[in-house]
Amino acid sequence: KQSAAFSRSVVANHELQQYQLDADSRLKAHATLSTKTANKTRWTGLREMARHNRLLKPAIRYALTGDENGISSEVPARSARTIREKDSSDESSCSDFSDGEDQAEGNIAANKKHPLAHRALSTTDWDHNNILESVLEGPYELTMLSQIGTAGLDLGTSYVLLACLRDESRADTLEIVSGTKDTEVWREVPVQSLPPMFQTFRKVLAEQLSARFLLDTTPDKHTLLALKMHPAINTKADSSMFEGRSAMLSLSAAEYRRSLRRQGIRQLAAAAAKAAPAAATAAPAAPPSAPSRAQPAARQPASGATAGAQAAAADDAAPAAKRRKSGLMAGLAHSQQAQRPGGEPAADEATSAIDKMVAREIDSFTAINDKIVAQGKDSEYYKDDNKFDLHKFWLDNKFSLPLHYAVYIA
């Protein structure tokens, strides 16, 4: 109600602007701040309203009451509702609901200098305004980071930030903002000292973040792959992200290796398809062969061989006939025994080449990941706004990590 009061009073708006101009002689009229009101389509307007209230606190108090401390020297006039109820015997006009409009009408009718003084917040209300801004600061920051620029945040970074926001909502302390501009300070206060409504907000926020983004369980395979592929995220077993979550660690490693192998298979197949026409063109044509001599006729068996002996020889050469068809379970047992004499599973050369290629790239990427995690914000890939530049990283490493780059592009 306090913020909305300025949208209907030209006098209050003028006082709000004039106070800012008097406080800073270098300030221009177009650069002064105005109050914000929460809109119905975007919750971020609620945080903006609380922030502008805090920054304009002295100006708002002065514009509404004529005093920087928000204490009006005028006696409130009789509200218009009281006058109507006294002059009318209609029971329908006697309503318990009042949003202060009747008081504003009464003050205006009484020609008060500050007819909206009753809209000024009390000291407790101002404290609640600061707490509201503070509890909304984390969600607001994450929302703005996701919407800045055309790329926004990558999936891996978003998941980590959501986990940080959830942990912050579960913390025992909260940083509360106070002051305006140059005097702005953030101080930690115990959560138990907050009003119950703000404690409930933090509890519900943590629960909803965990449930909607699977922060306490295992996320989908795309999120797992994004975490393993991010060069600035620690994905070791003892990291804060994977500690005590062996299933998530195993699934992310499997999805990571599967994606690399799939790109390796595609690259080898593309190379083979490209090399086949070239090999066929480069191969010399075979010379015409000379007519072969007549082969000697096969030696006929001796005239004394009987038909029975010939049938017995044929039976020895042919495999023994089976009485029934081999079942699927027999085939399964046979396939499990198809191994090399040394005990190694049978594998073709292409599969071995892909596995070696994948293992080599994983070792290289792990070394790069360890280095960047150890450097932290001092890494060359962190920009001025503390965001990791994934695009620049993969452009620099697309030739040394071709499989990883192909997965990133895909």
Disulfide bonds with the S-S distance in Angstrom:
none
